[in-house]
């Protein structure tokens, strides 16, 4: 994981990994109110065929939330929380299982650009 980022009406987190994954990033404001989510689903083999996986076997995703994704309200400047929950299919005792690989919380600062 790399540090969170904010720019131009978008804010979110960089996710660097070396395996296929599925999951979501949930965004909350400073009061803990849910403001949006990003669904994640990647297939490393497909990304490798497209040339998007580095020589070290890693690739990076950017999960972002836009200032007015839901079209009904705009987000204020402030601190937001981003919770990353991701799973991967792994072999456990000879059986393919969906396994939790990450459950992390990030603080993301967002400053609304004035017009």
VMD Tcl script that draws the C-alpha trace (Angstrom):
set ca {
  {0.00 0.00 0.00}
  {1.13 3.48 -0.75}
  {-0.01 6.72 0.84}
  {-3.43 8.22 0.02}
  {-3.66 10.98 -2.56}
  {-6.00 13.87 -3.38}
  {-6.18 15.95 -6.58}
  {-8.65 17.74 -8.84}
  {-11.99 16.68 -7.32}
  {-10.82 13.09 -6.86}
  {-9.49 11.49 -3.73}
  {-8.59 7.91 -2.93}
  {-5.79 5.44 -2.39}
  {-3.13 3.64 -4.41}
  {-3.19 -0.15 -4.09}
  {-0.04 -2.03 -5.12}
  {-0.29 -5.81 -5.12}
  {1.17 -8.93 -6.70}
  {-1.95 -11.13 -6.91}
  {-5.49 -11.14 -8.30}
  {-8.00 -9.68 -5.87}
  {-11.59 -8.67 -5.35}
  {-13.10 -6.43 -2.73}
  {-14.05 -2.83 -2.16}
  {-12.93 0.50 -0.81}
  {-15.52 2.17 1.44}
  {-15.33 5.93 2.03}
  {-16.62 7.68 5.19}
  {-16.55 11.32 6.29}
  {-15.05 12.50 9.60}
  {-18.30 11.65 11.43}
  {-18.28 8.08 10.14}
  {-21.07 8.65 7.61}
  {-20.77 6.51 4.48}
  {-20.17 8.65 1.37}
  {-19.32 6.11 -1.34}
  {-17.57 2.94 -2.43}
  {-15.43 1.51 -5.20}
  {-15.73 -2.15 -6.19}
  {-12.45 -3.92 -6.97}
  {-11.99 -7.01 -9.13}
  {-8.73 -7.77 -10.91}
  {-7.27 -10.79 -12.67}
  {-3.48 -10.68 -12.60}
  {-3.14 -13.06 -15.57}
  {-5.33 -10.80 -17.72}
  {-3.36 -7.71 -16.64}
  {-0.11 -9.53 -17.44}
  {-1.34 -10.32 -20.99}
  {-2.05 -6.60 -21.46}
  {1.47 -5.68 -20.29}
  {0.24 -3.92 -17.13}
  {2.23 -5.99 -14.62}
  {5.77 -4.87 -13.84}
  {8.87 -7.07 -14.04}
  {8.67 -7.58 -10.26}
  {5.17 -9.12 -10.66}
  {3.37 -6.15 -9.09}
  {0.73 -3.78 -10.41}
  {-0.98 -0.68 -9.02}
  {-4.66 0.24 -8.86}
  {-6.06 3.63 -7.92}
  {-9.41 3.54 -6.11}
  {-10.89 7.04 -6.25}
  {-14.09 8.78 -5.25}
  {-15.18 11.91 -7.09}
  {-16.51 14.98 -5.30}
  {-20.08 14.43 -6.57}
  {-20.29 10.75 -7.56}
  {-23.89 10.36 -6.44}
  {-25.05 13.57 -8.24}
  {-27.18 14.60 -5.24}
  {-24.64 16.31 -3.01}
  {-21.12 17.63 -3.04}
  {-18.52 16.61 -0.49}
  {-17.01 19.24 1.77}
  {-13.29 19.72 2.32}
  {-11.96 17.68 5.20}
  {-10.62 14.36 6.36}
  {-12.19 11.17 5.06}
  {-11.57 7.53 5.93}
  {-11.04 4.88 3.25}
  {-11.42 1.24 4.33}
  {-9.85 -1.28 1.95}
  {-11.26 -4.81 2.23}
  {-9.81 -7.27 -0.28}
  {-9.90 -11.00 -0.87}
  {-7.93 -13.44 -2.98}
  {-8.52 -17.04 -4.02}
  {-5.82 -19.21 -2.45}
  {-5.26 -22.91 -1.92}
  {-5.70 -23.80 1.77}
  {-5.13 -27.46 2.70}
  {-5.58 -28.44 -0.96}
  {-8.90 -26.57 -1.33}
  {-9.42 -23.31 -3.27}
  {-10.86 -20.74 -0.85}
  {-11.65 -17.03 -0.87}
  {-9.33 -15.59 1.78}
  {-9.28 -12.11 3.34}
  {-5.92 -10.57 2.49}
  {-6.39 -6.96 3.61}
  {-8.65 -4.96 5.91}
  {-6.97 -1.58 6.28}
  {-8.08 1.93 7.14}
  {-6.56 5.09 5.62}
  {-7.05 8.78 6.36}
  {-7.46 10.83 3.20}
  {-7.44 14.61 3.11}
  {-9.58 16.37 0.52}
  {-9.58 20.09 -0.22}
  {-12.35 21.30 -2.46}
  {-11.20 23.63 -5.20}
  {-12.96 26.98 -5.11}
  {-14.42 28.33 -8.34}
}
mol new
graphics top color blue
foreach p $ca { graphics top sphere $p radius 0.5 }
foreach p [lrange $ca 0 end-1] q [lrange $ca 1 end] { graphics top cylinder $p $q radius 0.2 }
display resetview
